[in-house]
Amino acid sequence: MLRAAELIEGFEPGWVIADMAYDADHFHEAIERTGAESVIKPRHNRVEVRTLHQAIYKQRNLIERFFSKLKHFRRVATRYDKLLANFMGFVTIAAIAVTIRG
């Protein structure tokens, strides 16, 4: 969890959408340093409850379902390709196929 801030380094996002597992003060601070808004559902035991942009958080579901569909491609799920270029090429093809199927 302490390395979660590394995931957004080098990006300038408008929002960072994540689930409850990423609801930590240090991660919220890292998001604020990038100038983005954190859209992370607060944990139930949080003392300082942060606001949540519900409309944007709902979009997380679409992203989760998209990645679930990508994992149906065995070659992506098991990463048979050792070279990053080959793997990313097949991920791109799988993403196109998922998008076309709807």
Contacts in CASP RR format, 6 or more apart in sequence:
PFRMAT RR
TARGET T0000
AUTHOR 0000-0000-0000
METHOD contacts of the structure
MODEL  1
MLRAAELIEGFEPGWVIADMAYDADHFHEAIERTGAESVIKPRHNRVEVR
TLHQAIYKQRNLIERFFSKLKHFRRVATRYDKLLANFMGFVTIAAIAVTI
RG
1 21 0 8 1.000
1 22 0 8 1.000
1 24 0 8 1.000
1 27 0 8 1.000
2 26 0 8 1.000
4 22 0 8 1.000
4 24 0 8 1.000
4 27 0 8 1.000
4 30 0 8 1.000
5 26 0 8 1.000
5 27 0 8 1.000
5 30 0 8 1.000
8 16 0 8 1.000
8 30 0 8 1.000
8 31 0 8 1.000
8 34 0 8 1.000
8 36 0 8 1.000
10 34 0 8 1.000
11 34 0 8 1.000
12 34 0 8 1.000
12 35 0 8 1.000
12 36 0 8 1.000
13 34 0 8 1.000
13 36 0 8 1.000
14 35 0 8 1.000
14 36 0 8 1.000
14 37 0 8 1.000
15 36 0 8 1.000
15 37 0 8 1.000
15 38 0 8 1.000
15 39 0 8 1.000
15 53 0 8 1.000
15 56 0 8 1.000
16 31 0 8 1.000
16 34 0 8 1.000
16 36 0 8 1.000
16 37 0 8 1.000
16 38 0 8 1.000
16 39 0 8 1.000
16 40 0 8 1.000
17 39 0 8 1.000
17 40 0 8 1.000
17 56 0 8 1.000
17 57 0 8 1.000
17 59 0 8 1.000
17 60 0 8 1.000
17 63 0 8 1.000
18 27 0 8 1.000
18 38 0 8 1.000
18 39 0 8 1.000
18 40 0 8 1.000
18 60 0 8 1.000
19 40 0 8 1.000
19 41 0 8 1.000
19 60 0 8 1.000
20 40 0 8 1.000
20 41 0 8 1.000
20 42 0 8 1.000
20 43 0 8 1.000
22 40 0 8 1.000
23 40 0 8 1.000
23 41 0 8 1.000
23 42 0 8 1.000
23 43 0 8 1.000
23 46 0 8 1.000
23 50 0 8 1.000
27 38 0 8 1.000
27 40 0 8 1.000
28 38 0 8 1.000
28 40 0 8 1.000
28 50 0 8 1.000
31 37 0 8 1.000
31 38 0 8 1.000
32 38 0 8 1.000
37 53 0 8 1.000
38 50 0 8 1.000
39 52 0 8 1.000
39 53 0 8 1.000
39 56 0 8 1.000
39 57 0 8 1.000
39 60 0 8 1.000
40 50 0 8 1.000
40 52 0 8 1.000
41 52 0 8 1.000
41 57 0 8 1.000
42 49 0 8 1.000
42 50 0 8 1.000
42 52 0 8 1.000
66 95 0 8 1.000
66 98 0 8 1.000
69 98 0 8 1.000
69 101 0 8 1.000
70 76 0 8 1.000
70 91 0 8 1.000
70 94 0 8 1.000
70 95 0 8 1.000
70 98 0 8 1.000
71 77 0 8 1.000
73 90 0 8 1.000
73 94 0 8 1.000
73 97 0 8 1.000
75 81 0 8 1.000
75 90 0 8 1.000
75 94 0 8 1.000
76 87 0 8 1.000
76 90 0 8 1.000
76 91 0 8 1.000
76 94 0 8 1.000
79 87 0 8 1.000
81 87 0 8 1.000
81 90 0 8 1.000
END
